[in-house]
Amino acid sequence: MPFVLSLSKDLFRDSFEMGDNDETLIEIEVAYATPEEQVIVTINVLLGTTIEQAVELSGLLMRFPEISNSELKIGVFGGSCKPDQFVKQGDRVEIYRPLIHDPKEARRQRALKN
């Protein structure tokens, strides 16, 4: 069962500048999984928040120090995306771990065994 944390709508309102954007809040999820646990954090962010900002606001970078902000592999609902992409209402931002084995190499090794 995933750990789910819901944060107050106003908690991060002053955490970053939004310029002339209105103050519309949207709800998104940020997810990260280790072999031992899956964590999904539900947060409310201002319209115009980027994927990178959402990851930082989620607190997952502090909770899992092995995640490097400069080398983030991220996506939305299983599709890769850029850190400067804006989140939309209902998005699930996913932080991906590096692959332990190259899938192509693993298939090649299995084929050699047969």
N, C-alpha and C positions, 0 to 999 in steps of 0.2 A: 504494500500500500504506500503510495507516495506521500511525502510530507508536504502539506500545503499551508502556506502562510498568506494571510490577507492583510494588506496594509491600509491605513487610513487614507482617505481621498486627499487630505490636505498635507500629509506628511512631507511630501517632496516638492510642494508648490514653489518654494524659493530656492531649490537646489541648483537651478540653472536658468539662464536668461532666455526668454522666448521672444524678445523684440516686440513687434506689433501684433503677434498672434493673439487670438482671443484665449480665454481661460477655460476652454472646453476640456473636460477630463474624459479619458477613455480607459477602459479596463483591458489589461493584457496579462499574459502569463509569461514567466521566464523559467525555463526548465534546464536542469542539468542532472546527469545520472552517473554514478560510479557503479562498479560491479556490486557494491553492497547496498546502495540506496539510490532512490530517485527523489529529487526535490523539485517541486513546482511552486513558484512564488507568484501569487496574484497581486498585481500592483495597479494603481490608478495613476496615470501620467497625463501631462498636458498634451493636447493635440500638437503635433510638430516635434515630438520627442523622437530621437533617432534610436536605432537598434542598440548602438553602443551605449548611449545614455541609459536606456532601459536596463541593460545588463548591469551597469554600475549601480543604478538605483535599487536593483533587486537585492543587493547585499551578497550575492553568490560569490563574487570575487573575494570577499573577505572570509566567507565561510569555507571556501575551498581554495586555499592559497596555491594549489598546483595549477590553477587556471591562470594563464598569463594574458593580461589584457592586450598586450601588443601582438600576440599570436593567436587571437581568438578565431576559431572556426565556428561560425554561427549560421543559423538558418531560421526560417519561419515555416512551420508545418512541414518540415522535412526537405524543403528546398533551400539551397544556399542563397545567401544575400550579402550585401555589403554593409559594413557598420554604419555608414551614413544614410542608409535607407530609413524612411520614417515608418514608425509602427502605426497600425490601424486598429480600430476597435476589435477586440476579440482575438488578436494575434497571439500565437504561442511562439515565443522566441526560444530557440533551442541552442544550447552551447554544446558543441561536440568535442569529445576527447579525441586525441590522436589515435590512429589505428595502430594496433600492436603488430598485426601481420598485414602485409600487402595482399589484398584479395586475389590479384592475378597470380602472384607467386604461390599462394596457398593452393590455388586450382592446379597450377603447373606441377607442384609437388605431389598432389593427389593423383594426377594423371600418370606421373612417373611410377607410382606404386602399383598401379593396375596394369 
